[in-house]
Amino acid sequence: MPLCNKIKAGIIGFGRMGEMYLKQMMLDERWDIAYICDIDSEALSIAGQLAPDTTRLVSDNQILFEDPDIRVVVLATLADSRKEHLLKAIRYAKHIITEKPVASAIEDEWDLLHRLEKSPVMVTVNLPLRNAWYHNTIKEFIRSGEIGDLAIVRVCHMTPGLAPGEGHWAEGPLFHDCGMHYVDIARWYAESEFKTWHAQGIRMWNYVDPWWLQCHGTFENGIVFDITQGHVYGQLAKDLTHNGYTDIIGTKGIARMTHDFVTATVELHGVTQTRRIEEPFGDKNLDILCRLFAQSVEKGVMDPSLPKVKDAVIASEYAWKFLENAIKNDLPSRGTLKTLQAIRERRNTQRIGYGLLRKKK
């Protein structure tokens, strides 16, 4: 594809996710990464080693927004700057791929949604579970009628991931930052809105916020859910492990998924067939997100399967609601800050682990 037909894009924020977007978009001939923007000189230095020679490295995002050739901006910054950038996108007519949540306060998220709905700008939010092959395989199995009526949605994600104090700031406590993915995918399966809920959390290592939370409840259509999420799973164990699954229970059959972050396994137990499927996990599924968004920009119409801002705002709102409910239902504390310090020190020296942050010089 000739360069002139490529979609010129800029990436704002070059931390872990910004780097992942760059690497993925460089593999797709539709994209021309014209800018990378970050206020951190060290981040720009790393970008300079990875980006094409034609990519401009800037610290002022205004340069990027004012360039009339830029059609798409990727927001890989912290949540407290996303509202400003999304408002600029409306003003300068730039299409947006953004991380979640779209703002650091739920009131700002709803305000942004109302403004974006009146704008011709296309915006998708990185809710990677919606693009995962395993969830779409299970969803199709549900639609086929093989499990009868969907009755129960169970989602669990527990890893020795980000420790308290490592990375959850503007995005909110862990269950809001990471947990809203699982809030969203439960709603995606149910195809309904949350009706009732009861949540229980625990303040591991005496940290101020809960680092494990379990919530169960109902949707308006009568489907029941339970969500378990926490980065508390054997943080100081000799050999790191995790426990992640999706368990879909119908009135006649079931479908379930497990993974090891390399391979995902789907087991389908329907009334006429039993299947087991193993394929690569896919991680953030940025290849699918970027491909579908590029196609949307080329056609001028957003692909209906792409996550919408409204999906992200609803997931954010209910993640906050579940957190607030957990606080009301007693929030015990186990462990000490001394143990937490040992966890942080270990993660700072690990070369391979769960959700390790880029090491600073």
C-alpha positions in Angstrom: 0.0 0.0 0.0 1.5 3.4 -0.9 2.5 5.7 1.9 0.1 8.4 0.8 -2.8 6.0 1.5 -1.8 5.1 5.0 -3.6 6.4 8.0 -1.4 8.9 9.7 -1.6 8.5 13.5 0.0 9.7 16.7 0.5 8.0 20.0 0.2 10.1 23.2 1.9 8.5 26.2 4.8 6.0 25.7 4.7 3.8 28.7 3.9 0.1 28.6 0.7 0.4 26.6 2.1 3.1 24.2 5.0 0.8 23.4 2.6 -2.1 22.7 0.5 0.1 20.4 3.6 1.2 18.4 4.8 -2.4 18.0 1.4 -3.6 16.8 0.7 -0.8 14.5 4.1 -1.1 12.9 3.1 -4.6 11.8 0.0 -3.3 10.0 0.6 -1.6 6.6 -2.5 0.6 7.0 -0.8 2.7 9.7 1.8 5.5 9.5 3.0 6.4 13.0 3.8 10.1 12.4 4.2 11.2 16.0 4.9 9.9 19.5 4.3 12.3 22.3 5.4 12.1 26.0 6.5 14.6 28.5 9.1 12.2 29.9 12.4 12.5 28.0 13.4 9.0 28.9 10.2 7.6 27.4 10.9 9.5 24.2 14.4 8.2 24.2 13.0 4.6 24.2 10.5 5.5 21.5 13.3 6.8 19.4 15.0 3.4 19.5 11.8 1.6 18.5 9.9 3.9 16.1 10.5 4.4 12.4 12.9 7.1 11.4 10.1 9.1 10.0 8.3 9.3 13.4 8.5 12.7 15.1 9.1 12.6 18.9 7.4 15.6 20.6 6.6 16.6 24.2 3.7 18.9 23.3 0.6 17.1 22.2 -0.8 20.3 20.6 1.7 19.8 17.7 0.1 16.5 17.0 -3.5 17.7 17.2 -2.9 20.7 15.0 -1.4 18.6 12.2 -4.2 18.4 9.6 -2.7 15.1 8.2 -3.2 13.3 11.5 -6.4 11.3 11.3 -6.1 9.0 14.4 -4.7 9.6 17.9 -4.0 6.8 20.3 -4.4 7.8 24.0 -2.1 5.7 26.1 -1.7 8.2 28.9 -3.1 8.2 32.4 -6.8 8.7 32.9 -6.4 12.2 34.4 -5.4 13.6 31.0 -7.8 11.7 28.8 -10.8 14.1 29.1 -8.6 17.0 27.9 -7.3 14.9 25.0 -10.8 13.7 24.0 -12.2 17.2 24.0 -9.3 18.2 21.7 -10.2 15.3 19.5 -13.7 16.7 19.1 -12.3 20.2 18.5 -9.7 19.1 15.9 -11.8 16.2 14.4 -9.4 13.4 15.2 -10.6 9.8 15.6 -9.4 8.2 18.8 -8.3 4.8 20.2 -8.1 5.2 23.9 -7.3 3.2 27.0 -9.9 3.1 29.8 -11.3 4.7 31.8 -11.9 7.7 29.6 -11.6 10.0 32.5 -10.5 9.8 36.2 -14.0 10.7 37.6 -17.3 9.1 36.5 -19.0 12.4 36.2 -16.4 13.5 33.6 -16.8 10.1 31.8 -20.6 10.7 31.4 -20.0 14.3 30.3 -17.5 13.1 27.6 -19.9 10.5 26.4 -22.7 13.0 25.9 -20.3 15.3 24.0 -18.9 12.5 21.9 -22.3 11.3 20.9 -23.0 14.7 19.3 -19.6 14.6 17.4 -18.7 12.8 14.1 -15.5 11.7 15.7 -15.1 7.9 16.0 -13.8 6.7 19.3 -13.1 3.1 20.5 -11.9 2.0 23.9 -9.4 -0.8 24.5 -11.6 -3.4 26.2 -9.6 -6.3 24.9 -11.7 -9.1 26.2 -14.5 -8.2 23.7 -12.0 -8.9 20.9 -10.7 -12.2 22.4 -11.3 -15.2 20.2 -12.3 -17.4 23.2 -15.1 -15.1 24.4 -16.4 -14.8 20.8 -16.3 -18.5 20.4 -18.3 -19.0 23.7 -20.8 -16.3 22.7 -21.5 -18.0 19.4 -22.0 -21.3 21.2 -24.5 -19.6 23.5 -26.4 -18.2 20.5 -26.5 -21.6 18.9 -28.8 -22.8 21.8 -26.4 -25.6 22.8 -26.4 -24.6 26.5 -30.1 -23.7 26.7 -30.8 -20.3 28.3 -27.8 -18.5 29.7 -28.3 -18.4 33.5 -24.9 -17.8 35.3 -21.8 -15.8 34.3 -18.7 -16.4 36.4 -15.4 -14.6 35.8 -12.2 -14.9 37.8 -8.9 -13.2 37.3 -6.3 -13.5 40.1 -2.6 -13.0 39.4 0.5 -11.7 41.3 0.2 -8.6 39.1 0.7 -4.9 39.9 1.3 -4.5 43.6 -0.3 -1.6 45.6 1.5 1.6 44.8 3.0 0.5 41.5 0.7 1.9 38.9 -2.9 2.5 40.0 -3.3 6.2 40.4 -5.6 8.2 38.1 -7.2 4.9 37.0 -8.5 4.3 40.5 -8.1 1.3 42.9 -7.3 -2.1 41.4 -10.9 -3.3 40.9 -11.7 -0.1 38.9 -8.5 -0.1 36.8 -8.2 -3.8 36.1 -11.5 -5.1 37.4 -13.7 -3.0 35.1 -12.6 -5.4 32.2 -14.4 -8.2 33.9 -17.4 -6.0 34.8 -17.6 -5.2 31.1 -17.3 -8.8 29.8 -20.0 -10.1 32.3 -22.4 -7.4 30.9 -21.3 -8.3 27.4 -22.3 -11.9 27.9 -25.6 -11.1 29.7 -26.6 -8.5 27.1 -28.4 -6.7 30.0 -27.8 -4.1 32.6 -26.9 -4.7 36.3 -29.8 -4.9 38.7 -28.5 -6.0 42.1 -25.1 -6.6 43.7 -23.2 -7.5 46.8 -19.4 -7.1 47.1 -16.8 -8.1 49.5 -13.2 -6.9 49.5 -10.1 -7.2 51.6 -7.2 -4.8 52.3 -4.2 -7.1 51.7 -1.0 -6.1 53.4 -2.8 -3.3 55.3 -2.9 -1.2 52.1 -5.6 1.5 52.1 -7.5 0.1 49.1 -8.8 -3.5 48.6 -6.5 -5.5 46.4 -9.0 -8.4 46.1 -12.7 -8.1 45.5 -15.6 -10.5 44.8 -19.0 -9.3 43.7 -22.1 -11.3 42.8 -25.6 -10.2 41.8 -28.2 -10.2 39.0 -28.9 -8.5 35.7 -32.2 -7.1 34.7 -33.0 -10.1 32.5 -32.5 -12.5 35.5 -29.0 -13.8 34.6 -26.8 -14.1 37.7 -23.1 -13.1 37.8 -20.1 -13.4 40.1 -16.8 -11.6 39.4 -13.6 -12.2 41.4 -10.5 -10.1 40.7 -7.3 -9.4 42.6 -3.5 -9.1 42.2 -2.9 -11.1 45.4 -2.3 -14.5 44.1 1.0 -15.8 45.6 3.0 -12.6 45.3 6.0 -14.0 47.2 5.6 -17.6 46.1 8.7 -19.4 44.9 7.1 -20.1 41.5 4.5 -17.6 40.3 1.1 -18.8 39.1 -2.4 -17.5 38.5 -6.0 -18.5 38.4 -8.1 -17.1 35.6 -11.3 -18.5 34.0 -14.7 -17.7 32.5 -17.5 -20.2 33.4 -20.7 -19.9 31.5 -23.6 -22.0 32.8 -26.9 -22.5 30.9 -30.1 -24.4 31.7 -28.8 -27.3 29.5 -25.1 -27.1 29.1 -21.9 -25.1 29.9 -19.0 -23.4 28.2 -15.8 -22.4 30.0 -12.3 -21.0 29.3 -9.0 -21.1 31.1 -5.6 -19.8 30.0 -1.9 -19.6 31.0 -1.3 -16.2 29.2 0.2 -18.2 26.3 -2.6 -20.6 25.3 -6.3 -20.3 25.9 -8.4 -23.4 26.2 -12.2 -23.4 25.6 -14.3 -26.3 26.5 -17.9 -26.5 25.1 -20.4 -29.0 26.6 -23.6 -28.6 24.7 -26.7 -30.8 24.2 -25.4 -32.2 20.8 -21.7 -31.6 20.9 -18.6 -31.5 23.1 -15.6 -29.6 21.9 -12.2 -28.6 23.2 -10.3 -25.8 21.5 -6.7 -24.6 22.2 -5.3 -21.5 20.5 -2.8 -18.7 21.3 -4.1 -16.5 24.2 -3.8 -13.2 22.3 -3.1 -11.0 25.4 -4.4 -7.4 24.7 -5.7 -8.3 21.2 -4.4 -4.9 19.9 -4.0 -6.5 16.4 -7.8 -6.9 16.2 -8.5 -3.5 17.7 -6.2 -1.6 15.4 -7.2 -3.6 12.3 -10.9 -3.0 12.9 -10.4 0.7 13.7 -8.3 1.2 10.6 -11.0 -0.4 8.5 -13.6 1.9 10.2 -11.6 5.0 9.4 -11.2 3.9 5.8 -15.0 3.3 5.4 -16.0 6.2 7.5 -18.3 4.0 9.7 -17.2 2.4 13.0 -17.3 -1.4 13.0 -20.2 -2.4 15.3 -18.0 -5.0 17.1 -15.6 -2.4 18.4 -16.0 -1.4 22.1 -17.8 1.9 22.5 -17.3 4.7 24.9 -20.7 4.0 26.5 -19.5 0.4 27.2 -16.4 1.7 29.0 -18.4 4.3 31.0 -21.0 1.8 32.2 -18.2 -0.7 33.2 -16.4 2.1 35.0 -19.5 3.2 36.8 -20.4 -0.2 38.1 -16.8 -1.0 39.1 -17.0 2.1 41.3 -20.4 1.0 42.6 -19.0 -2.5 43.5 -16.0 -0.9 45.2 -18.3 1.4 47.2 -20.5 -1.5 48.2 -17.5 -3.6 49.4 -16.4 -0.7 51.7 -19.9 -0.7 53.3 -19.8 -4.5 53.9 -16.7 -4.4 56.1 -13.2 -4.2 54.7 -10.9 -6.4 56.8 -7.1 -6.1 56.6 -4.6 -9.0 56.5 -0.8 -8.8 56.3 1.6 -6.0 56.9 3.2 -3.1 55.0 6.5 -4.9 55.6 5.3 -7.8 53.4 4.1 -5.3 50.8 7.6 -3.7 50.7 9.1 -7.1 50.2 6.7 -7.7 47.3 7.6 -4.4 45.7 11.3 -5.1 46.0 10.9 -8.5 44.5 8.9 -7.2 41.5 11.4 -4.4 41.0 14.2 -7.0 40.4 12.1 -9.5 38.4 12.9 -9.9 34.7 9.9 -12.2 34.1 6.6 -11.8 35.9 3.0 -10.6 35.8 2.4 -7.1 34.8 5.9 -5.8 35.4 6.4 -2.1 34.8 9.2 -0.7 32.6 12.3 -0.2 34.7 13.5 3.4 35.2 17.1 4.2 34.7 
